[in-house]
Structures are given as C-alpha cells and as structure tokens.
Amino acid sequence: NVLEKEDPKKTVKSPIVGTAYLAPEPGAKKFVDIGKKVKKGDTVIIVEAMKTMNHIPASQDGTVKKICVEDGQPVEFGQKITILE
C-alpha cells in the first residue's frame, strides 16, 4: 500500500552527514539484510564522517524491512537508512 504511513520509531535515520557503509570493512558480511531480526542497539550501518566510523544502532527491536542506502553512498543528516517492521 503506497499510502501506508511509516512509523517514525521504526525508521533508522542518519544522525550525521557522511558516507554509509553496510559492512564493517570491504568484502565483510553486511550488518543487516532484509528480513534479519535486530535488537534495539544493534549496529545496522556505519556512517563515516571525518575518518570516524559511527555505528548507527537500531532504534528498537524489529525485522529489517528495507535498506534505503547503498554501500559507500553519501548520506545527509536525517536521511532514512533502514526501515524496521
């Protein structure tokens, strides 16, 4: 349903401007995949800013419904990174 309203609590957003990485290092296993269950506080992505790797945690327990960024993609403050369900 296109009109389905997203629950802001289930949307993980970038707290900073930087570069999104889906895995801890190139070639490594991604932090999350669609359908993976996560606990509140689990790292879902890293956003690198000024050579600092910032682990972005899940906002709550849930299942990853959508990953909204590509590996290595620049992200803006407040940009949606993942959506949980």
Gaussian input, Z-matrix of N, CA and C with variables (Angstrom, degrees):
# hf/3-21g

backbone

0 1
 N
 C     1     B1
 C     2     B2     1     A1
 N     3     B3     2     A2     1     D1
 C     4     B4     3     A3     2     D2
 C     5     B5     4     A4     3     D3
 N     6     B6     5     A5     4     D4
 C     7     B7     6     A6     5     D5
 C     8     B8     7     A7     6     D6
 N     9     B9     8     A8     7     D7
 C    10    B10     9     A9     8     D8
 C    11    B11    10    A10     9     D9
 N    12    B12    11    A11    10    D10
 C    13    B13    12    A12    11    D11
 C    14    B14    13    A13    12    D12
 N    15    B15    14    A14    13    D13
 C    16    B16    15    A15    14    D14
 C    17    B17    16    A16    15    D15
 N    18    B18    17    A17    16    D16
 C    19    B19    18    A18    17    D17
 C    20    B20    19    A19    18    D18
 N    21    B21    20    A20    19    D19
 C    22    B22    21    A21    20    D20
 C    23    B23    22    A22    21    D21
 N    24    B24    23    A23    22    D22
 C    25    B25    24    A24    23    D23
 C    26    B26    25    A25    24    D24
 N    27    B27    26    A26    25    D25
 C    28    B28    27    A27    26    D26
 C    29    B29    28    A28    27    D27
 N    30    B30    29    A29    28    D28
 C    31    B31    30    A30    29    D29
 C    32    B32    31    A31    30    D30
 N    33    B33    32    A32    31    D31
 C    34    B34    33    A33    32    D32
 C    35    B35    34    A34    33    D33
 N    36    B36    35    A35    34    D34
 C    37    B37    36    A36    35    D35
 C    38    B38    37    A37    36    D36
 N    39    B39    38    A38    37    D37
 C    40    B40    39    A39    38    D38
 C    41    B41    40    A40    39    D39
 N    42    B42    41    A41    40    D40
 C    43    B43    42    A42    41    D41
 C    44    B44    43    A43    42    D42
 N    45    B45    44    A44    43    D43
 C    46    B46    45    A45    44    D44
 C    47    B47    46    A46    45    D45
 N    48    B48    47    A47    46    D46
 C    49    B49    48    A48    47    D47
 C    50    B50    49    A49    48    D48
 N    51    B51    50    A50    49    D49
 C    52    B52    51    A51    50    D50
 C    53    B53    52    A52    51    D51
 N    54    B54    53    A53    52    D52
 C    55    B55    54    A54    53    D53
 C    56    B56    55    A55    54    D54
 N    57    B57    56    A56    55    D55
 C    58    B58    57    A57    56    D56
 C    59    B59    58    A58    57    D57
 N    60    B60    59    A59    58    D58
 C    61    B61    60    A60    59    D59
 C    62    B62    61    A61    60    D60
 N    63    B63    62    A62    61    D61
 C    64    B64    63    A63    62    D62
 C    65    B65    64    A64    63    D63
 N    66    B66    65    A65    64    D64
 C    67    B67    66    A66    65    D65
 C    68    B68    67    A67    66    D66
 N    69    B69    68    A68    67    D67
 C    70    B70    69    A69    68    D68
 C    71    B71    70    A70    69    D69
 N    72    B72    71    A71    70    D70
 C    73    B73    72    A72    71    D71
 C    74    B74    73    A73    72    D72
 N    75    B75    74    A74    73    D73
 C    76    B76    75    A75    74    D74
 C    77    B77    76    A76    75    D75
 N    78    B78    77    A77    76    D76
 C    79    B79    78    A78    77    D77
 C    80    B80    79    A79    78    D78
 N    81    B81    80    A80    79    D79
 C    82    B82    81    A81    80    D80
 C    83    B83    82    A82    81    D81
 N    84    B84    83    A83    82    D82
 C    85    B85    84    A84    83    D83
 C    86    B86    85    A85    84    D84
 N    87    B87    86    A86    85    D85
 C    88    B88    87    A87    86    D86
 C    89    B89    88    A88    87    D87
 N    90    B90    89    A89    88    D88
 C    91    B91    90    A90    89    D89
 C    92    B92    91    A91    90    D90
 N    93    B93    92    A92    91    D91
 C    94    B94    93    A93    92    D92
 C    95    B95    94    A94    93    D93
 N    96    B96    95    A95    94    D94
 C    97    B97    96    A96    95    D95
 C    98    B98    97    A97    96    D96
 N    99    B99    98    A98    97    D97
 C   100   B100    99    A99    98    D98
 C   101   B101   100   A100    99    D99
 N   102   B102   101   A101   100   D100
 C   103   B103   102   A102   101   D101
 C   104   B104   103   A103   102   D102
 N   105   B105   104   A104   103   D103
 C   106   B106   105   A105   104   D104
 C   107   B107   106   A106   105   D105
 N   108   B108   107   A107   106   D106
 C   109   B109   108   A108   107   D107
 C   110   B110   109   A109   108   D108
 N   111   B111   110   A110   109   D109
 C   112   B112   111   A111   110   D110
 C   113   B113   112   A112   111   D111
 N   114   B114   113   A113   112   D112
 C   115   B115   114   A114   113   D113
 C   116   B116   115   A115   114   D114
 N   117   B117   116   A116   115   D115
 C   118   B118   117   A117   116   D116
 C   119   B119   118   A118   117   D117
 N   120   B120   119   A119   118   D118
 C   121   B121   120   A120   119   D119
 C   122   B122   121   A121   120   D120
 N   123   B123   122   A122   121   D121
 C   124   B124   123   A123   122   D122
 C   125   B125   124   A124   123   D123
 N   126   B126   125   A125   124   D124
 C   127   B127   126   A126   125   D125
 C   128   B128   127   A127   126   D126
 N   129   B129   128   A128   127   D127
 C   130   B130   129   A129   128   D128
 C   131   B131   130   A130   129   D129
 N   132   B132   131   A131   130   D130
 C   133   B133   132   A132   131   D131
 C   134   B134   133   A133   132   D132
 N   135   B135   134   A134   133   D133
 C   136   B136   135   A135   134   D134
 C   137   B137   136   A136   135   D135
 N   138   B138   137   A137   136   D136
 C   139   B139   138   A138   137   D137
 C   140   B140   139   A139   138   D138
 N   141   B141   140   A140   139   D139
 C   142   B142   141   A141   140   D140
 C   143   B143   142   A142   141   D141
 N   144   B144   143   A143   142   D142
 C   145   B145   144   A144   143   D143
 C   146   B146   145   A145   144   D144
 N   147   B147   146   A146   145   D145
 C   148   B148   147   A147   146   D146
 C   149   B149   148   A148   147   D147
 N   150   B150   149   A149   148   D148
 C   151   B151   150   A150   149   D149
 C   152   B152   151   A151   150   D150
 N   153   B153   152   A152   151   D151
 C   154   B154   153   A153   152   D152
 C   155   B155   154   A154   153   D153
 N   156   B156   155   A155   154   D154
 C   157   B157   156   A156   155   D155
 C   158   B158   157   A157   156   D156
 N   159   B159   158   A158   157   D157
 C   160   B160   159   A159   158   D158
 C   161   B161   160   A160   159   D159
 N   162   B162   161   A161   160   D160
 C   163   B163   162   A162   161   D161
 C   164   B164   163   A163   162   D162
 N   165   B165   164   A164   163   D163
 C   166   B166   165   A165   164   D164
 C   167   B167   166   A166   165   D165
 N   168   B168   167   A167   166   D166
 C   169   B169   168   A168   167   D167
 C   170   B170   169   A169   168   D168
 N   171   B171   170   A170   169   D169
 C   172   B172   171   A171   170   D170
 C   173   B173   172   A172   171   D171
 N   174   B174   173   A173   172   D172
 C   175   B175   174   A174   173   D173
 C   176   B176   175   A175   174   D174
 N   177   B177   176   A176   175   D175
 C   178   B178   177   A177   176   D176
 C   179   B179   178   A178   177   D177
 N   180   B180   179   A179   178   D178
 C   181   B181   180   A180   179   D179
 C   182   B182   181   A181   180   D180
 N   183   B183   182   A182   181   D181
 C   184   B184   183   A183   182   D182
 C   185   B185   184   A184   183   D183
 N   186   B186   185   A185   184   D184
 C   187   B187   186   A186   185   D185
 C   188   B188   187   A187   186   D186
 N   189   B189   188   A188   187   D187
 C   190   B190   189   A189   188   D188
 C   191   B191   190   A190   189   D189
 N   192   B192   191   A191   190   D190
 C   193   B193   192   A192   191   D191
 C   194   B194   193   A193   192   D192
 N   195   B195   194   A194   193   D193
 C   196   B196   195   A195   194   D194
 C   197   B197   196   A196   195   D195
 N   198   B198   197   A197   196   D196
 C   199   B199   198   A198   197   D197
 C   200   B200   199   A199   198   D198
 N   201   B201   200   A200   199   D199
 C   202   B202   201   A201   200   D200
 C   203   B203   202   A202   201   D201
 N   204   B204   203   A203   202   D202
 C   205   B205   204   A204   203   D203
 C   206   B206   205   A205   204   D204
 N   207   B207   206   A206   205   D205
 C   208   B208   207   A207   206   D206
 C   209   B209   208   A208   207   D207
 N   210   B210   209   A209   208   D208
 C   211   B211   210   A210   209   D209
 C   212   B212   211   A211   210   D210
 N   213   B213   212   A212   211   D211
 C   214   B214   213   A213   212   D212
 C   215   B215   214   A214   213   D213
 N   216   B216   215   A215   214   D214
 C   217   B217   216   A216   215   D215
 C   218   B218   217   A217   216   D216
 N   219   B219   218   A218   217   D217
 C   220   B220   219   A219   218   D218
 C   221   B221   220   A220   219   D219
 N   222   B222   221   A221   220   D220
 C   223   B223   222   A222   221   D221
 C   224   B224   223   A223   222   D222
 N   225   B225   224   A224   223   D223
 C   226   B226   225   A225   224   D224
 C   227   B227   226   A226   225   D225
 N   228   B228   227   A227   226   D226
 C   229   B229   228   A228   227   D227
 C   230   B230   229   A229   228   D228
 N   231   B231   230   A230   229   D229
 C   232   B232   231   A231   230   D230
 C   233   B233   232   A232   231   D231
 N   234   B234   233   A233   232   D232
 C   235   B235   234   A234   233   D233
 C   236   B236   235   A235   234   D234
 N   237   B237   236   A236   235   D235
 C   238   B238   237   A237   236   D236
 C   239   B239   238   A238   237   D237
 N   240   B240   239   A239   238   D238
 C   241   B241   240   A240   239   D239
 C   242   B242   241   A241   240   D240
 N   243   B243   242   A242   241   D241
 C   244   B244   243   A243   242   D242
 C   245   B245   244   A244   243   D243
 N   246   B246   245   A245   244   D244
 C   247   B247   246   A246   245   D245
 C   248   B248   247   A247   246   D246
 N   249   B249   248   A248   247   D247
 C   250   B250   249   A249   248   D248
 C   251   B251   250   A250   249   D249
 N   252   B252   251   A251   250   D250
 C   253   B253   252   A252   251   D251
 C   254   B254   253   A253   252   D252

   B1=1.4605
   B2=1.5317
   B3=1.3157
   B4=1.4654
   B5=1.5273
   B6=1.3374
   B7=1.4602
   B8=1.5263
   B9=1.3429
   B10=1.4576
   B11=1.5329
   B12=1.3227
   B13=1.4584
   B14=1.5262
   B15=1.3330
   B16=1.4587
   B17=1.5203
   B18=1.3136
   B19=1.4564
   B20=1.5270
   B21=1.3427
   B22=1.4692
   B23=1.5277
   B24=1.3390
   B25=1.4676
   B26=1.5305
   B27=1.3356
   B28=1.4604
   B29=1.5221
   B30=1.3242
   B31=1.4514
   B32=1.5144
   B33=1.3278
   B34=1.4638
   B35=1.5256
   B36=1.3327
   B37=1.4641
   B38=1.5189
   B39=1.3140
   B40=1.4626
   B41=1.5247
   B42=1.3461
   B43=1.4626
   B44=1.5285
   B45=1.3460
   B46=1.4606
   B47=1.5200
   B48=1.3234
   B49=1.4646
   B50=1.5206
   B51=1.3151
   B52=1.4613
   B53=1.5138
   B54=1.3192
   B55=1.4623
   B56=1.5198
   B57=1.3289
   B58=1.4689
   B59=1.5178
   B60=1.3336
   B61=1.4621
   B62=1.5225
   B63=1.3380
   B64=1.4606
   B65=1.5223
   B66=1.3527
   B67=1.4598
   B68=1.5296
   B69=1.3395
   B70=1.4673
   B71=1.5244
   B72=1.3365
   B73=1.4666
   B74=1.5173
   B75=1.3574
   B76=1.4742
   B77=1.5251
   B78=1.3288
   B79=1.4585
   B80=1.5199
   B81=1.3331
   B82=1.4667
   B83=1.5268
   B84=1.3268
   B85=1.4597
   B86=1.5269
   B87=1.3319
   B88=1.4731
   B89=1.5310
   B90=1.3393
   B91=1.4698
   B92=1.5246
   B93=1.3243
   B94=1.4658
   B95=1.5239
   B96=1.3122
   B97=1.4574
   B98=1.5181
   B99=1.3136
   B100=1.4620
   B101=1.5281
   B102=1.3277
   B103=1.4559
   B104=1.5222
   B105=1.3434
   B106=1.4707
   B107=1.5172
   B108=1.3309
   B109=1.4653
   B110=1.5235
   B111=1.3329
   B112=1.4659
   B113=1.5242
   B114=1.3157
   B115=1.4703
   B116=1.5183
   B117=1.3309
   B118=1.4550
   B119=1.5299
   B120=1.3259
   B121=1.4551
   B122=1.5171
   B123=1.3570
   B124=1.4720
   B125=1.5286
   B126=1.3188
   B127=1.4672
   B128=1.5222
   B129=1.3357
   B130=1.4694
   B131=1.5289
   B132=1.3413
   B133=1.4612
   B134=1.5170
   B135=1.3125
   B136=1.4668
   B137=1.5293
   B138=1.3301
   B139=1.4612
   B140=1.5270
   B141=1.3400
   B142=1.4610
   B143=1.5213
   B144=1.3131
   B145=1.4617
   B146=1.5201
   B147=1.3133
   B148=1.4602
   B149=1.5337
   B150=1.3341
   B151=1.4686
   B152=1.5297
   B153=1.3246
   B154=1.4627
   B155=1.5236
   B156=1.3373
   B157=1.4601
   B158=1.5307
   B159=1.3136
   B160=1.4618
   B161=1.5206
   B162=1.3321
   B163=1.4703
   B164=1.5224
   B165=1.3235
   B166=1.4612
   B167=1.5275
   B168=1.3457
   B169=1.4669
   B170=1.5323
   B171=1.3392
   B172=1.4644
   B173=1.5261
   B174=1.3140
   B175=1.4628
   B176=1.5287
   B177=1.3279
   B178=1.4696
   B179=1.5196
   B180=1.3382
   B181=1.4622
   B182=1.5302
   B183=1.3026
   B184=1.4581
   B185=1.5088
   B186=1.3368
   B187=1.4516
   B188=1.5199
   B189=1.3279
   B190=1.4622
   B191=1.5374
   B192=1.3281
   B193=1.4645
   B194=1.5293
   B195=1.3318
   B196=1.4574
   B197=1.5218
   B198=1.3306
   B199=1.4613
   B200=1.5306
   B201=1.3187
   B202=1.4691
   B203=1.5249
   B204=1.3207
   B205=1.4647
   B206=1.5245
   B207=1.3208
   B208=1.4710
   B209=1.5202
   B210=1.3141
   B211=1.4638
   B212=1.5287
   B213=1.3333
   B214=1.4622
   B215=1.5131
   B216=1.3244
   B217=1.4711
   B218=1.5272
   B219=1.3483
   B220=1.4683
   B221=1.5315
   B222=1.3268
   B223=1.4611
   B224=1.5191
   B225=1.3234
   B226=1.4558
   B227=1.5185
   B228=1.3152
   B229=1.4613
   B230=1.5253
   B231=1.3330
   B232=1.4679
   B233=1.5140
   B234=1.3414
   B235=1.4589
   B236=1.5120
   B237=1.3498
   B238=1.4674
   B239=1.5180
   B240=1.3372
   B241=1.4657
   B242=1.5219
   B243=1.3172
   B244=1.4666
   B245=1.5219
   B246=1.3232
   B247=1.4636
   B248=1.5294
   B249=1.3101
   B250=1.4707
   B251=1.5184
   B252=1.3235
   B253=1.4684
   B254=1.5001
   A1=108.73
   A2=116.43
   A3=122.00
   A4=111.25
   A5=116.76
   A6=120.39
   A7=113.30
   A8=116.08
   A9=120.65
   A10=109.36
   A11=115.88
   A12=119.78
   A13=109.04
   A14=115.26
   A15=118.81
   A16=109.80
   A17=115.02
   A18=121.45
   A19=107.53
   A20=118.15
   A21=119.14
   A22=113.85
   A23=116.83
   A24=120.36
   A25=110.87
   A26=116.67
   A27=121.02
   A28=112.11
   A29=117.03
   A30=121.24
   A31=108.89
   A32=116.80
   A33=121.06
   A34=106.59
   A35=115.91
   A36=120.73
   A37=110.35
   A38=115.24
   A39=120.21
   A40=109.92
   A41=117.39
   A42=119.90
   A43=112.70
   A44=116.19
   A45=120.65
   A46=110.93
   A47=115.83
   A48=122.04
   A49=106.79
   A50=117.81
   A51=120.06
   A52=110.83
   A53=115.09
   A54=121.93
   A55=108.43
   A56=116.22
   A57=121.48
   A58=110.42
   A59=115.24
   A60=121.18
   A61=108.42
   A62=115.06
   A63=120.85
   A64=112.65
   A65=116.96
   A66=121.50
   A67=109.08
   A68=117.29
   A69=119.71
   A70=113.56
   A71=116.37
   A72=120.03
   A73=108.09
   A74=117.94
   A75=119.56
   A76=111.46
   A77=116.22
   A78=121.35
   A79=114.57
   A80=117.18
   A81=120.45
   A82=110.06
   A83=115.38
   A84=121.82
   A85=109.46
   A86=115.46
   A87=119.91
   A88=110.42
   A89=115.06
   A90=119.98
   A91=110.46
   A92=116.73
   A93=120.31
   A94=110.39
   A95=114.82
   A96=123.19
   A97=107.13
   A98=115.81
   A99=119.99
   A100=107.76
   A101=115.40
   A102=120.85
   A103=113.64
   A104=117.69
   A105=119.63
   A106=110.37
   A107=115.33
   A108=120.10
   A109=108.30
   A110=115.79
   A111=120.77
   A112=109.19
   A113=114.43
   A114=121.22
   A115=107.33
   A116=115.88
   A117=120.31
   A118=108.51
   A119=116.71
   A120=120.87
   A121=114.63
   A122=117.79
   A123=120.10
   A124=109.15
   A125=117.14
   A126=120.52
   A127=108.78
   A128=116.62
   A129=120.24
   A130=110.74
   A131=116.54
   A132=121.09
   A133=107.62
   A134=115.95
   A135=120.67
   A136=106.83
   A137=116.31
   A138=120.07
   A139=106.47
   A140=114.68
   A141=120.56
   A142=108.71
   A143=115.08
   A144=121.19
   A145=107.87
   A146=116.96
   A147=122.30
   A148=111.58
   A149=115.75
   A150=123.97
   A151=114.70
   A152=117.77
   A153=121.47
   A154=108.48
   A155=116.31
   A156=121.34
   A157=108.43
   A158=116.24
   A159=122.12
   A160=108.98
   A161=116.59
   A162=121.07
   A163=107.73
   A164=116.36
   A165=121.34
   A166=107.56
   A167=116.88
   A168=119.52
   A169=113.12
   A170=114.85
   A171=120.70
   A172=108.00
   A173=116.51
   A174=121.91
   A175=112.28
   A176=115.91
   A177=120.94
   A178=108.42
   A179=116.84
   A180=120.42
   A181=107.79
   A182=116.98
   A183=119.24
   A184=111.11
   A185=115.05
   A186=122.90
   A187=106.74
   A188=116.55
   A189=120.28
   A190=108.83
   A191=114.71
   A192=121.07
   A193=110.15
   A194=115.81
   A195=119.69
   A196=109.00
   A197=116.30
   A198=122.12
   A199=105.33
   A200=116.46
   A201=121.09
   A202=114.36
   A203=117.80
   A204=120.14
   A205=110.07
   A206=115.19
   A207=122.09
   A208=108.67
   A209=116.44
   A210=121.41
   A211=109.08
   A212=116.23
   A213=120.89
   A214=114.83
   A215=116.53
   A216=121.38
   A217=111.01
   A218=118.22
   A219=119.02
   A220=109.57
   A221=116.37
   A222=120.58
   A223=109.71
   A224=114.99
   A225=122.75
   A226=109.36
   A227=116.20
   A228=121.02
   A229=108.29
   A230=116.87
   A231=120.99
   A232=115.32
   A233=117.33
   A234=119.92
   A235=110.45
   A236=116.05
   A237=120.43
   A238=109.61
   A239=115.14
   A240=120.93
   A241=110.03
   A242=115.95
   A243=120.21
   A244=109.32
   A245=115.25
   A246=121.35
   A247=106.54
   A248=115.32
   A249=121.55
   A250=109.74
   A251=115.75
   A252=119.07
   A253=109.17
   D1=119.10
   D2=-177.11
   D3=-66.57
   D4=-30.91
   D5=-176.52
   D6=-84.38
   D7=0.06
   D8=-179.75
   D9=-58.23
   D10=125.37
   D11=-177.77
   D12=-83.47
   D13=133.47
   D14=178.70
   D15=-80.17
   D16=137.42
   D17=176.36
   D18=-80.09
   D19=118.56
   D20=-178.14
   D21=-58.72
   D22=-27.58
   D23=178.97
   D24=-68.28
   D25=-23.65
   D26=-177.27
   D27=-96.27
   D28=1.76
   D29=179.92
   D30=-105.04
   D31=122.66
   D32=176.46
   D33=-93.21
   D34=124.10
   D35=-178.25
   D36=-115.93
   D37=156.59
   D38=179.22
   D39=-74.94
   D40=127.52
   D41=178.85
   D42=-81.88
   D43=-6.95
   D44=-175.83
   D45=-145.56
   D46=166.37
   D47=170.79
   D48=-86.08
   D49=133.49
   D50=179.83
   D51=178.86
   D52=-156.33
   D53=179.77
   D54=-115.23
   D55=128.91
   D56=-177.74
   D57=-85.49
   D58=136.03
   D59=173.89
   D60=-127.77
   D61=130.53
   D62=-176.65
   D63=-86.66
   D64=-9.00
   D65=-179.06
   D66=-137.65
   D67=159.43
   D68=-177.68
   D69=-66.13
   D70=-25.45
   D71=177.07
   D72=-158.60
   D73=160.46
   D74=-178.23
   D75=-56.62
   D76=134.23
   D77=178.78
   D78=83.83
   D79=-8.80
   D80=179.81
   D81=-81.16
   D82=166.25
   D83=177.23
   D84=-65.89
   D85=137.99
   D86=178.51
   D87=-64.77
   D88=151.45
   D89=177.30
   D90=-61.35
   D91=-45.51
   D92=-178.52
   D93=-139.68
   D94=154.92
   D95=172.53
   D96=-129.63
   D97=161.58
   D98=177.32
   D99=-60.29
   D100=132.36
   D101=-179.62
   D102=93.98
   D103=-9.24
   D104=-179.87
   D105=-78.24
   D106=136.61
   D107=176.18
   D108=-81.46
   D109=136.45
   D110=177.65
   D111=-127.03
   D112=154.11
   D113=174.67
   D114=-104.03
   D115=152.37
   D116=176.46
   D117=-53.92
   D118=130.27
   D119=179.79
   D120=97.19
   D121=-15.95
   D122=176.10
   D123=-64.74
   D124=141.90
   D125=175.98
   D126=-69.64
   D127=128.38
   D128=176.31
   D129=-105.35
   D130=-22.05
   D131=-176.39
   D132=-166.48
   D133=161.60
   D134=171.78
   D135=-113.61
   D136=136.61
   D137=170.58
   D138=-115.19
   D139=118.90
   D140=-178.70
   D141=-93.62
   D142=127.83
   D143=177.37
   D144=-138.18
   D145=125.61
   D146=178.91
   D147=49.74
   D148=49.33
   D149=177.40
   D150=65.78
   D151=10.89
   D152=176.60
   D153=-106.02
   D154=128.38
   D155=178.48
   D156=-90.58
   D157=111.19
   D158=-178.12
   D159=-100.55
   D160=114.46
   D161=178.73
   D162=-77.90
   D163=122.97
   D164=-178.65
   D165=-98.36
   D166=119.10
   D167=-175.68
   D168=-87.28
   D169=157.21
   D170=171.31
   D171=-63.95
   D172=139.27
   D173=-177.75
   D174=-75.89
   D175=-19.34
   D176=-179.71
   D177=-165.30
   D178=171.38
   D179=173.63
   D180=-66.78
   D181=146.60
   D182=177.37
   D183=171.32
   D184=-169.29
   D185=178.15
   D186=-119.43
   D187=136.65
   D188=-179.64
   D189=-68.74
   D190=119.27
   D191=-178.61
   D192=-96.14
   D193=-36.77
   D194=-175.75
   D195=-154.08
   D196=140.59
   D197=171.61
   D198=-109.03
   D199=120.14
   D200=-168.49
   D201=-95.62
   D202=-1.68
   D203=-178.95
   D204=-129.87
   D205=158.00
   D206=175.76
   D207=-94.94
   D208=156.93
   D209=176.18
   D210=-63.45
   D211=130.68
   D212=178.95
   D213=83.04
   D214=2.83
   D215=-178.36
   D216=-79.25
   D217=137.69
   D218=173.13
   D219=-67.84
   D220=141.28
   D221=177.60
   D222=-125.17
   D223=152.90
   D224=179.23
   D225=-100.59
   D226=161.54
   D227=173.48
   D228=-59.05
   D229=132.23
   D230=177.27
   D231=80.94
   D232=-0.65
   D233=178.99
   D234=-70.59
   D235=140.45
   D236=177.76
   D237=-66.93
   D238=131.80
   D239=178.61
   D240=-105.93
   D241=-53.72
   D242=177.62
   D243=-139.38
   D244=157.76
   D245=175.48
   D246=-122.68
   D247=130.59
   D248=178.76
   D249=-102.45
   D250=162.05
   D251=173.01
   D252=-136.71

